[in-house]
């Protein structure tokens, strides 16, 4: 602590340069936080996927449907505990900007397969009884100010001419798992099936099944795909996490994109701060030589340079992450549900701080070693 | 008593024996110091004079443990410093040497107080003890009322006083002054030299000083000339000034 004054005085030596360096760290960490948040948003489906769930889709692609008759055949396969099915609805509430995922669900089995979605029993019973009923996730309900009992009109043009489908909001669901998806809107598959063109009747978009044991996953998936091989709707069965990962990949290789941008930011930052520290040390050659002359050891001089560099990195990093904490919810709201929930996790903050400290240490190291190796006699001669 | 001829055993505070320093510049070897002997007792005030390039600063650097000789030995208060490792030499400098440079070399972002406190940060003294030492040193150099001034807020003479306070604050065995008045006007130079003389007379400090200025050299008890890498005793300073023709 007795060296604090010396380190602090050196930090504030050039205030404009200090502000600019802090700014570059803050901007980089702000960007870093955003990249991590977007990456996590895309991969959250993979992270929270049930280990004991399989998803069955049409082998040709996700937008191709399968006969509803598959449900009983899948349910009969040993190791399958429960089967449900979903169908993409794809309607528009008031404005196309108000996107949120809507699914026609199988009310009989949905809760057996997705126990993590919590709906009060009374609300669920009302939903099952009400053919035009709907259940919305807590986030979506909050976003549009919906309350149980509200009438919700949703326009749809995917299934025949554009028309408005009317729903009664019977319930609001929440999730057990942290970071779970509370943006969905569920309607009854029976109501959906009655109102779609004949070509779409008695179909399911995809099946989701729960296994007795995750160990059965490979065997059951193979059995399902073999059962429907050579049929008009061949299937592709995979674990829920693989399905979520595949879904995220449809947007492109987000992880690679983020890693690439992150690396460019990292090395640019390293060069900027390394150069700043090098200039700062070069300007102080004489002073460092005097410190060494009066008895400060080489490692003390290295410590001073590194401490300055790490302090700048830490303060700049905290500033950037603080700004990100404030800005991310605002951006999330502005995106209007276009991206999954943007959540800046604690682990991302810890990684961000670690990243800032690593860049600070790395950028101070070379100038620090240069200062450490400085020969007092030569340095004093240059003063 | 200063001696340049003794090459045997002595009880002097500083003993230099057969000191050689050779630099290599390009393919050429330049011998700066040649078999130099020197004895300096505690409380002596020695001035080194000589033309530019004669090796005065090199000698000071060697005596201060900032550079290592090509051959020969330097002993200070019984410690032979010529074979110390770099780390040991740094510790030794902190305990035994106070440096005063021509350009003051204060840290511009630290106040006078903080500059003087620097050598004490290397000791185990408490904050209170450090403050007592710093205030005493600043009081000796007559700057007790300038503790919170930054170097840019002080005159050249005052800056050099702060540098002297920094040099004496840890009570080193001896002071090395490299052209301490080289950047000052005559009045300030006289004040600084009066202060250095006072340190020798009142506080029994041992001072070794390099200077080009014969007037400044008159303050020393002994003036030694470096000529072609060899020390030559020039006698009493006042005679030296007379011979040299004054300032």
Interface residues (C-beta under 8 A of the other chain):
Chain A: X2 X3 X5 X6 X9 X10 X12 X13 X286 X287 X290 X291 X292 X293 X294 X295 X296 X297 X298 X376 X377 X380 X383
Chain B: X61 X64 X66 X67 X86 X87 X90 X91 X93 X94 X95 X99 X101 X103 X105 X107 X108 X109 X110 X114 X118 X119 X121 X122 X127 X166
